[in-house]
Amino acid sequence: LLNINVGGKSFQIAYKVLAQYPITRLGKLALYTDPVKKLQLCDDYLVQKNEYFFDRDPSIFHYIFHFYRSGVLWMMEEMCPSNFVEEIEYWGIHLKYSQRCCRILFEEKQDELNEYLKIEKELEAELEPLESGAQFDGKFLGQFRKIVWNLIENPYSSVPAKIIAVMSSFFVLISIVGMTLSTVEEMKNKTGKLWMEQMEMICAIFFTSEYLMRLISSSSFKNFLRAAFNAIDLVAILPFYIQILFENLEDGDMQYHEELHKVENVSKLGKVLKLIKLMRIFRILKLARHSTGLRAFSFTMRQCYQQVCCLLLFIAMGVFTFSALIHSVEHDVPGTDFTSIPYAWWWAAVSLSTVGYGDTVPDTILGRMVAFVCISFGIILNGMPISILYNKFSDYYAKLKAHEISQ
């Protein structure tokens, strides 16, 4: 018998049993004749008891011990997959010796644990800033850039940093409100336009200053440009300057266009200008920098993109299927709106989403039966991913909030 001691617990295994598994650690220990090689396989050797000592987990070794006696590797559900894999790799035993049912459950649990650890790592990276205060040590104007970085990127570092974070959110809201009021008819007079322009200028100056401060405090210009939030900041301030550029071009070229009777070019320029003004709506995305809820929503969409894509695929299949069915039963009805399958797409999409505008409805009994099936399918389809998305969103939100508090 081979005497072994694992973590303070003694075991005895027959040499002939261990010899059946020569590639395992204990199999090699039983087959080797060179004492030096044997000592390389264990942590210590007690001459008085002729006992080999291993500083490993004795609770898991019970399963290893059972494996040598029965030839089957058993796994309990409560064991940590990472710890168990590490132990059996040390002993040189492969998972193939386990029963198929145990192996399937173990691999599923291992995948769940790996996915959990991956999400935890991504959640920490979501809150971890691109820079850290230590990165400015020894660099040009390092102390000044560190102070600026703390003011802009770390609202919990000081009271002024918190005030700047609140001001950033305040100016975003003011900008969105100003853009909204500029479309109101009563605000399109000379006084209203002047107020809106001044408000927009103040917001643009603040956003530009904020962007330049982030650029100055960045330790890597390449990483700064790659950051999604910095791209959002740039999109938030560019429309203001592009609008000024286009308005100057429009004023300078107006006389020339009128002389050549090419007013349509000015009209096209005005449409482009309206589109650029509309881009200011993206400023609301700046709130995600200081909002845990928006970050959690964005993180949920990234993690559940497969479920979302699957849902969109099912919706597309339903739209094509039910639009074809409703067209086949309604196209002969006089005055019908279902003159073709593409014209029926809108009805199918509205019915599947259970919104039901009622602008297009079937007239025949068979058409109403198709509509009922379409709506029922839409209710089932919309109800499937909601619980998954909500549970993950609430879980991610709680974890992000906990990470913020711990920091």
C-alpha positions in Angstrom: 0.0 0.0 0.0 1.1 3.5 -0.8 0.7 5.8 2.3 -0.2 9.4 1.5 -1.2 12.3 3.6 -3.4 15.0 2.0 -3.9 18.2 4.0 -3.5 16.2 7.3 -5.7 13.3 6.4 -4.1 9.9 5.7 -5.1 7.5 2.9 -3.8 4.2 1.7 -4.1 3.0 -1.9 -2.7 -0.2 -3.4 0.2 0.1 -5.8 -1.4 -2.2 -8.4 -4.5 0.1 -8.4 -2.4 3.2 -9.0 -0.4 1.5 -11.7 -3.6 1.3 -13.8 -3.5 5.0 -14.2 0.2 5.7 -15.0 -0.3 9.3 -16.4 -1.7 10.5 -13.1 0.4 12.0 -10.3 -0.2 9.1 -7.9 0.3 6.6 -10.7 3.7 8.0 -11.5 4.5 8.0 -7.7 3.7 4.2 -7.6 5.7 3.4 -10.7 8.8 5.5 -10.2 11.8 3.8 -8.6 14.0 6.8 -8.4 13.5 8.5 -5.0 14.5 11.9 -6.4 11.7 11.7 -9.0 9.2 10.6 -6.3 10.1 13.6 -4.1 9.4 15.9 -7.0 5.8 14.7 -7.2 5.0 15.4 -3.5 5.4 18.3 -1.1 7.2 16.3 1.6 8.1 12.8 2.7 8.0 11.3 6.2 10.6 8.5 6.5 9.3 7.1 9.8 5.8 6.4 8.4 6.9 6.0 4.8 4.2 8.6 4.0 4.1 11.1 1.2 2.6 14.4 2.1 0.5 16.7 -0.3 -0.6 20.2 0.7 -3.9 20.0 -1.1 -7.6 20.1 -0.3 -8.5 16.9 1.5 -12.3 17.3 0.9 -11.8 17.1 -2.9 -9.2 14.3 -2.6 -12.0 12.1 -1.3 -13.4 12.1 -4.8 -9.9 11.4 -6.2 -9.5 8.5 -3.7 -12.9 7.1 -4.8 -11.9 7.4 -8.4 -8.9 5.1 -7.9 -11.0 2.6 -6.0 -14.0 2.5 -8.5 -12.6 4.0 -11.7 -15.4 6.6 -11.8 -14.9 10.3 -10.9 -17.9 11.6 -9.0 -18.8 15.3 -8.6 -21.1 17.0 -6.2 -23.2 19.9 -7.2 -22.1 22.1 -4.3 -18.4 22.1 -5.3 -16.8 25.1 -6.8 -16.0 24.2 -10.5 -12.8 26.3 -10.7 -11.4 24.7 -7.5 -12.4 21.2 -8.6 -10.8 21.6 -12.0 -7.6 23.0 -10.4 -7.4 20.0 -8.1 -8.0 17.3 -10.6 -5.5 18.9 -13.0 -2.9 18.8 -10.1 -3.6 15.1 -9.6 -3.5 14.5 -13.4 -7.0 13.2 -13.7 -9.2 14.1 -16.7 -12.9 14.9 -16.6 -13.5 12.0 -19.1 -13.5 9.6 -16.2 -16.6 11.1 -14.8 -20.2 10.0 -15.6 -21.8 11.8 -18.6 -24.7 13.1 -16.5 -22.3 14.6 -13.9 -20.0 16.0 -16.6 -22.9 17.8 -18.4 -24.1 19.4 -15.1 -20.6 20.3 -14.1 -19.8 22.0 -17.5 -23.1 23.9 -17.4 -22.2 25.2 -13.9 -18.7 26.0 -15.1 -20.1 28.0 -18.0 -22.5 29.9 -15.7 -19.6 30.7 -13.3 -17.4 31.9 -16.2 -20.2 34.0 -17.5 -20.8 35.5 -14.1 -17.1 36.3 -13.6 -17.1 37.9 -17.1 -20.1 40.1 -16.4 -18.6 41.1 -13.0 -15.3 42.1 -14.8 -17.2 44.1 -17.4 -19.3 45.8 -14.7 -16.2 46.9 -12.9 -14.7 48.1 -16.2 -18.0 50.1 -16.8 -17.3 52.2 -13.8 -13.5 52.2 -13.9 -12.3 55.4 -15.5 -10.0 55.4 -18.5 -7.4 57.2 -16.6 -6.2 57.1 -13.0 -4.5 59.7 -10.8 -1.3 57.7 -10.7 -0.9 57.9 -14.5 -0.1 61.7 -14.4 3.0 61.2 -12.1 6.2 62.3 -13.9 4.3 63.7 -16.9 4.2 67.2 -18.3 2.1 69.4 -16.0 1.1 66.2 -14.2 -0.1 67.8 -11.0 -2.3 70.3 -12.9 -3.7 67.7 -15.2 -4.5 65.5 -12.2 -6.4 68.3 -10.6 -8.4 68.9 -13.8 -9.0 65.2 -14.2 -10.4 64.9 -10.7 -12.7 67.9 -11.3 -14.1 66.4 -14.6 -14.0 62.6 -14.2 -14.2 62.0 -10.4 -17.3 63.8 -9.0 -16.7 62.2 -5.5 -13.2 63.7 -5.2 -14.3 67.2 -4.0 -17.2 69.6 -3.7 -16.2 71.6 -6.9 -16.1 68.3 -8.8 -19.6 67.4 -7.6 -20.8 70.9 -8.6 -19.3 70.5 -12.1 -21.1 67.2 -12.5 -24.4 68.7 -11.5 -23.8 71.7 -13.8 -23.1 69.3 -16.7 -26.4 67.6 -16.2 -28.1 70.9 -15.7 -26.8 72.4 -19.0 -27.8 69.2 -20.9 -31.4 69.6 -19.6 -31.3 73.4 -20.4 -30.0 72.7 -23.9 -32.8 70.1 -24.6 -35.5 72.4 -23.2 -34.1 75.2 -25.4 -34.1 73.1 -28.5 -37.7 72.0 -27.7 -39.0 75.6 -27.1 -37.3 76.8 -30.3 -39.9 74.8 -32.3 -42.9 76.4 -30.5 -44.6 79.0 -32.8 -44.9 81.6 -30.1 -41.1 81.5 -29.6 -40.2 82.1 -33.2 -40.4 85.9 -32.9 -37.3 88.1 -32.7 -37.1 88.2 -28.9 -37.7 84.4 -28.5 -35.1 83.6 -31.1 -32.6 85.9 -29.5 -33.1 84.2 -26.1 -32.8 80.7 -27.6 -29.6 81.7 -29.4 -28.0 83.1 -26.3 -29.0 80.0 -24.3 -27.6 77.8 -27.0 -24.3 79.8 -27.0 -23.9 79.5 -23.3 -24.5 75.8 -23.3 -22.1 75.3 -26.3 -19.4 77.3 -24.4 -19.8 75.1 -21.3 -19.8 71.8 -23.3 -16.7 73.0 -25.3 -14.9 73.9 -22.1 -15.8 70.6 -20.5 -14.5 68.7 -23.6 -11.3 70.7 -23.7 -10.7 70.0 -20.0 -11.2 66.3 -20.6 -8.8 66.5 -23.5 -6.2 68.3 -21.5 -6.4 65.9 -18.6 -6.2 62.8 -20.8 -2.9 60.9 -20.5 -3.5 59.2 -23.9 -4.9 61.1 -26.9 -5.7 57.8 -28.7 -7.6 56.3 -25.8 -9.4 59.6 -25.4 -10.7 59.5 -29.0 -11.7 55.8 -28.6 -13.9 56.4 -25.5 -17.6 56.3 -26.3 -18.5 59.1 -23.8 -16.0 61.5 -25.4 -17.4 60.8 -28.8 -20.9 61.7 -27.4 -19.4 64.9 -26.0 -18.0 65.8 -29.4 -21.3 65.1 -31.2 -23.0 67.3 -28.6 -20.9 70.4 -29.4 -20.2 70.0 -33.2 -23.8 71.0 -34.4 -23.4 74.5 -32.8 -20.2 75.3 -34.7 -21.4 73.6 -38.0 -24.6 75.6 -37.7 -22.7 78.9 -37.4 -20.6 77.8 -40.4 -23.6 77.0 -42.6 -25.5 80.2 -41.6 -22.5 82.3 -42.6 -22.3 80.4 -45.9 -26.0 80.9 -46.4 -25.9 84.6 -45.8 -22.8 85.1 -48.0 -24.2 83.1 -50.9 -27.9 84.3 -50.7 -27.4 87.2 -53.2 -25.5 85.1 -55.6 -28.2 82.4 -55.6 -31.0 84.9 -56.0 -29.3 86.5 -59.0 -28.9 83.1 -60.7 -32.4 82.0 -59.7 -31.1 79.0 -57.8 -33.2 79.3 -54.7 -33.5 75.5 -54.6 -29.8 75.3 -53.5 -30.5 77.6 -50.5 -33.5 75.4 -49.7 -31.3 72.3 -49.6 -28.8 74.2 -47.4 -31.7 75.0 -45.0 -32.7 71.3 -44.8 -29.1 70.4 -44.0 -29.1 73.1 -41.3 -32.3 71.7 -39.8 -30.8 68.2 -39.7 -27.7 69.6 -38.0 -29.8 71.4 -35.4 -31.7 68.1 -34.8 -28.4 66.5 -33.9 -28.4 68.5 -30.7 -30.9 65.9 -29.3 -27.9 63.6 -28.9 -26.8 65.8 -26.0 -29.2 63.9 -23.8 -26.8 60.9 -24.0 -24.4 63.0 -22.0 -26.6 62.2 -19.0 -25.4 58.6 -19.1 -22.0 59.8 -17.8 -23.6 60.7 -14.4 -26.6 58.3 -14.5 -26.3 54.7 -13.1 -29.7 53.8 -14.6 -28.7 54.8 -18.2 -25.4 52.9 -17.8 -27.2 49.8 -16.5 -29.7 50.0 -19.4 -26.8 50.3 -22.0 -25.0 47.4 -20.3 -28.2 45.3 -20.3 -28.6 45.9 -24.1 -25.0 44.9 -24.7 -25.3 41.7 -22.6 -28.7 40.7 -24.0 -28.0 41.6 -27.7 -28.6 37.9 -28.7 -32.1 37.9 -27.1 -32.9 41.3 -28.6 -31.8 40.2 -32.1 -33.8 37.0 -31.7 -36.9 39.1 -30.7 -36.4 41.3 -33.8 -36.1 38.2 -36.0 -39.3 36.8 -34.6 -41.1 40.2 -35.2 -39.8 40.3 -38.8 -41.0 36.7 -39.4 -44.4 37.6 -37.9 -44.7 40.8 -40.0 -44.0 38.9 -43.2 -46.2 36.0 -42.4 -49.3 37.8 -41.2 -49.0 40.5 -43.9 -49.1 37.8 -46.5 -52.1 36.1 -44.8 -54.1 39.3 -44.5 -53.4 40.2 -48.1 -54.5 36.8 -49.3 -57.9 37.1 -47.6 -58.5 40.9 -48.0 -57.1 41.9 -51.4 -60.5 41.2 -53.2 -62.5 43.4 -50.8 -63.5 46.7 -52.6 -61.7 49.8 -51.2 -59.3 47.7 -49.1 -56.0 49.1 -47.8 -54.3 45.7 -48.2 -53.6 46.1 -51.9 -50.2 44.4 -51.6 -48.1 42.6 -49.1 -45.8 45.6 -48.5 -48.8 47.8 -47.8 -49.9 45.2 -45.2 -46.5 45.4 -43.4 -47.5 48.4 -41.4 -50.7 46.8 -40.2 -48.8 43.6 -39.2 -46.1 45.6 -37.3 -48.7 47.6 -35.4 -50.8 44.5 -34.6 -47.8 42.5 -33.4 -46.7 45.3 -31.1 -50.3 45.4 -29.7 -50.4 49.1 -30.3 -53.3 48.9 -32.7 -53.7 52.4 -34.3 -56.9 51.3 -36.1 -56.0 53.2 -39.2 -56.0 49.9 -41.2 -58.4 47.2 -40.3 -59.7 44.0 -42.0 -63.3 43.9 -43.2 -63.9 40.2 -43.7 -64.5 37.5 -40.9 -61.5 35.5 -42.1 -59.4 38.7 -42.1 -60.4 39.4 -38.5 -59.5 35.8 -37.5 -56.1 36.4 -39.0 -55.9 39.7 -37.0 -56.8 37.9 -33.8 -54.1 35.3 -34.3 -51.6 38.0 -35.2 -52.4 40.0 -32.0 -52.3 36.9 -29.8 -48.9 36.0 -31.3 -47.7 39.5 -30.6 -48.8 39.3 -26.9 -46.9 36.0 -26.4 -43.9 37.3 -28.4 -43.6 40.6 -26.4 -44.0 38.8 -23.1 -41.2 36.4 -23.6 -38.1 38.6 -23.2 -39.5 41.2 -20.9 -38.9 39.3 -17.7 -35.4 38.3 -18.8 -34.4 41.9 -19.7 -36.0 43.4 -16.6 -34.4 40.9 -14.2 -30.9 41.5 -15.8 -31.4 45.2 -15.8 -32.4 45.3 -12.1 -29.4 43.0 -11.3 -26.9 45.1 -13.2 -28.3 48.3 -11.8 -27.9 47.0 -8.2 -24.3 45.8 -8.9 -23.3 49.1 -10.5 -24.8 51.0 -7.6 -22.9 48.8 -5.2 -19.7 49.3 -7.1 -20.2 53.1 -7.0 -20.8 53.1 -3.2 -17.8 50.9 -2.6 -15.6 53.3 -4.5 
